[in-house]
Amino acid sequence: MIPNDPVMLLSFVNLKLRDYYKSLEALCDDLDVDQAELVSRLETIDYHYNAEQNRFV
């Protein structure tokens, strides 16, 4: 289960990307999360995925 709060979600996702996953797609596939929905939720707090850094910035 992923956090509902966008700020907590940001922390959760960036930690997972840093420690366990090589890409956002891999994270979403493994956790069975809709990638477009995840990106949209983090855009509400003005964070966007940076593939080169493999994190939301």
C-alpha positions in Angstrom: 0.0 0.0 0.0 1.3 3.4 -0.9 0.7 6.6 1.1 -2.3 8.8 0.2 -0.8 12.1 1.3 1.2 13.6 -1.6 4.2 14.6 0.5 4.4 11.2 2.2 4.0 9.6 -1.3 6.9 11.7 -2.6 9.2 10.5 0.2 8.1 6.9 -0.2 8.5 6.8 -4.0 11.9 8.6 -4.0 13.2 6.2 -1.3 12.0 3.2 -3.3 13.5 4.6 -6.5 16.8 5.3 -4.8 17.1 1.9 -3.0 15.2 -0.7 -5.0 14.2 0.3 -8.6 16.0 1.4 -11.7 13.0 3.3 -13.1 9.6 4.6 -12.3 8.1 2.0 -14.7 9.8 -0.8 -12.7 8.5 0.5 -9.4 4.9 0.8 -10.8 5.0 -2.6 -12.3 6.3 -4.3 -9.1 3.9 -2.4 -6.8 1.0 -2.7 -9.2 0.5 1.1 -9.3 -0.9 3.1 -12.1 2.0 5.2 -13.3 -0.1 8.0 -14.8 -2.0 8.4 -11.5 1.1 8.4 -9.4 2.7 11.1 -11.6 -0.5 13.1 -11.5 -0.7 12.9 -7.7 2.9 14.2 -7.4 2.3 16.9 -9.9 -0.2 18.4 -7.5 2.7 19.4 -5.3 4.8 20.4 -8.3 7.1 17.4 -8.4 8.0 15.8 -11.7 9.8 12.6 -12.5 13.4 13.0 -13.8 14.5 9.8 -15.5 18.2 10.8 -15.5 18.2 11.2 -11.7 15.5 8.5 -11.3 13.6 10.5 -8.8 10.9 13.2 -8.5 12.3 16.7 -8.3 
